[in-house]
Amino acid sequence: MRPIRVLALAGLSTTLLGTANAEIESEFHAGWSSDYIFRGQDFGPNLFEFGLDFAGSGDLGSLGALDWSAGIWYGTFGTGGTSNNELDIYGEVSKSLNDMFSVAVGITNYSYFGQGVNAANLRDDIEPYVALGAELGETGLSVGAALYWEIGSSAIGPPPTSDLYYEFTLAYERELMENVSGGIELLLGVFDDPVVVGQTDSTVYFGGTASISVSVTEDVTVSPFLSATFSDDLPDNFYGGVSVGFGF
């Protein structure tokens, strides 16, 4: 049932974009992370994940050129014979406002299942969002701001139990040598409601990621990374991993 939602989003985009480009970009990726850290919270060790993404663009009458993307992501994590599983399905439409600014709207459906959770208490989470982004010329710097609305909350995360979540990012990327680029991203996340039992104020955390992308071939990219999150409300986290992407 849920994969149909992604296909419907993709089909709707290509149908509405009457002069859509015939070429659709697609990528499969697989990766491992020492811990599953999502929005400053640790949901378990040894995250193995893979995903499939599609993207395209076209023109929608008076709205002009639009870009769209859709995909599916699966992750499994946990140790000691106890496994948790998550399946995410998502779609997004975005528009460039000018050479610097862009706006996007999208939606994600989160599903949870596995031996390590009480399946009777689980239900899907649906999370629409709106985001603004800016590319700062040729500096390699980009900034972003996003607002997420959580509709429903399951017995385990992610996402954690907060009606509104705000995220602000600052990223820098540059080419280090031929076929090798490096990037740094700083993040501020704010939960409108407290996510810690007994807490009365909003939950805030800071995060940072350093990564390197190596183009092994024209279609294969290997990307190791190191990340950390810090918060007065949540435990600090240090973790790392690697992802391999295959374009086709």
Residue pairs with C-beta under 8 A, 6 or more apart in sequence:
2 87
2 89
2 109
2 111
2 124
3 72
3 89
5 89
5 91
5 109
6 70
6 71
6 72
6 89
6 90
6 91
9 68
9 70
9 91
10 54
10 68
10 70
10 91
13 20
13 56
13 58
13 66
13 68
13 70
13 91
13 93
14 20
14 24
14 56
14 58
14 68
16 60
17 56
17 57
17 58
17 59
17 60
17 66
17 68
18 58
18 59
18 60
18 61
19 58
19 59
20 56
20 57
20 58
20 59
21 56
21 57
21 58
23 56
24 54
24 55
24 56
25 54
25 55
25 56
25 247
26 52
26 53
26 54
26 55
26 247
26 248
27 52
27 53
27 245
27 246
27 247
27 248
28 50
28 51
28 52
28 53
28 245
28 246
28 248
29 50
29 51
29 53
29 243
29 244
29 245
29 246
30 48
30 49
30 50
30 243
30 244
31 48
31 49
31 50
31 241
31 242
31 243
31 244
32 46
32 47
32 48
32 49
32 241
32 242
33 46
33 47
33 49
33 239
33 240
33 241
34 45
34 46
34 47
34 239
34 240
34 241
35 42
35 44
35 45
35 46
35 47
35 237
35 239
36 42
36 43
36 44
36 45
36 47
36 75
36 77
37 43
37 227
37 229
37 237
37 239
38 157
38 158
38 159
39 158
39 159
39 160
39 165
39 189
39 191
39 205
40 189
40 203
40 205
40 207
40 229
40 231
40 234
40 237
41 157
41 158
41 160
41 195
41 234
42 235
42 237
43 77
43 84
43 156
43 157
43 158
44 77
44 78
44 79
44 84
44 116
45 77
45 78
45 79
46 77
46 78
46 79
47 75
47 76
47 77
47 241
48 75
48 76
48 77
49 73
49 74
49 75
49 76
50 73
50 74
51 71
51 72
51 73
51 74
52 71
52 72
53 69
53 70
53 71
54 69
54 70
54 71
55 67
55 68
55 69
55 70
56 67
56 68
56 69
57 65
57 66
57 67
57 68
58 65
58 66
58 68
59 65
59 66
60 66
63 95
64 95
65 95
65 96
66 93
66 94
66 95
67 93
67 94
67 95
67 96
68 91
68 92
68 93
68 94
69 91
69 92
69 94
70 90
70 91
70 92
71 89
71 90
71 91
72 87
72 88
72 89
72 90
73 86
73 87
73 88
73 89
73 90
74 85
74 86
74 87
74 88
75 85
75 86
76 83
76 84
76 85
76 86
76 114
77 83
77 84
78 84
78 114
78 116
81 115
82 115
82 116
83 114
83 115
83 116
84 112
84 114
84 115
84 116
84 117
84 156
85 112
85 113
85 114
86 110
86 111
86 112
86 158
87 110
87 111
87 112
87 113
88 108
88 109
88 110
88 111
89 108
89 109
89 111
90 106
90 107
90 108
90 109
91 106
91 107
92 104
92 105
92 106
92 107
93 104
93 105
93 106
94 102
94 103
94 104
94 105
95 102
95 103
95 104
96 102
97 103
99 135
100 134
100 135
100 136
100 137
101 132
101 133
101 134
102 132
102 133
102 134
103 130
103 131
103 132
103 133
104 130
104 131
104 132
104 133
105 128
105 129
105 130
105 131
106 128
106 129
106 131
107 126
107 127
107 128
107 129
108 126
108 127
108 129
109 124
109 125
109 126
109 127
110 124
110 125
110 126
110 127
110 154
110 158
110 159
111 124
112 122
112 154
112 156
113 119
113 122
117 155
117 156
118 155
121 154
121 155
122 154
122 155
122 156
123 152
123 154
124 152
124 154
125 150
125 151
125 152
125 153
125 154
125 159
126 151
126 152
127 148
127 149
127 150
127 151
127 159
128 148
128 149
128 151
129 146
129 147
129 148
129 149
130 146
130 147
131 144
131 145
131 146
131 147
132 144
132 145
132 146
133 142
133 143
133 144
133 145
134 142
134 143
134 144
135 141
135 142
136 142
136 143
139 172
140 172
140 173
140 174
141 170
141 171
141 172
142 169
142 170
142 171
142 172
142 173
143 168
143 169
143 170
143 171
144 167
144 168
144 169
144 171
145 166
145 167
145 168
145 169
146 166
146 167
146 168
147 164
147 165
147 166
148 159
148 164
148 165
148 166
148 167
149 163
149 164
150 159
150 161
150 162
150 163
150 164
150 165
153 159
153 160
153 161
159 165
160 191
160 195
161 193
161 195
162 191
162 192
162 193
162 194
162 195
162 203
163 192
163 193
164 191
164 192
164 193
165 189
165 190
165 191
165 192
166 189
166 190
166 192
167 187
167 188
167 189
167 190
168 187
168 188
168 189
169 185
169 186
169 187
169 188
170 185
170 186
171 183
171 184
171 185
171 186
172 183
172 184
172 185
173 181
173 182
173 183
173 184
174 181
174 182
174 183
175 181
176 182
176 212
179 214
179 215
179 216
180 212
180 213
180 214
180 215
181 212
181 213
182 210
182 211
182 212
182 213
183 209
183 210
183 211
183 212
183 213
184 208
184 209
184 210
184 211
185 208
185 209
185 211
186 206
186 207
186 208
187 206
187 207
187 208
187 209
188 204
188 205
188 206
188 207
189 204
189 205
189 206
189 207
190 202
190 203
190 204
191 202
191 203
191 204
192 202
193 202
193 203
194 200
194 201
194 202
194 203
194 233
195 203
195 233
195 234
196 203
196 233
196 234
199 233
203 231
203 233
203 234
204 231
204 232
204 233
205 229
205 230
205 231
205 233
205 234
206 229
206 230
206 231
207 227
207 228
207 229
207 230
208 227
208 228
208 229
209 225
209 226
209 227
210 225
210 226
210 227
211 223
211 224
211 225
211 226
212 223
212 224
212 225
213 221
213 222
213 223
214 221
214 222
214 223
215 221
216 222
218 247
219 246
219 247
219 248
220 244
220 245
220 246
220 247
221 244
221 245
221 247
222 242
222 243
222 244
223 242
223 243
223 244
223 245
224 240
224 241
224 242
225 240
225 241
225 242
225 243
226 238
226 239
226 240
227 237
227 238
227 239
227 240
228 236
228 237
228 238
228 239
229 236
229 237
230 236
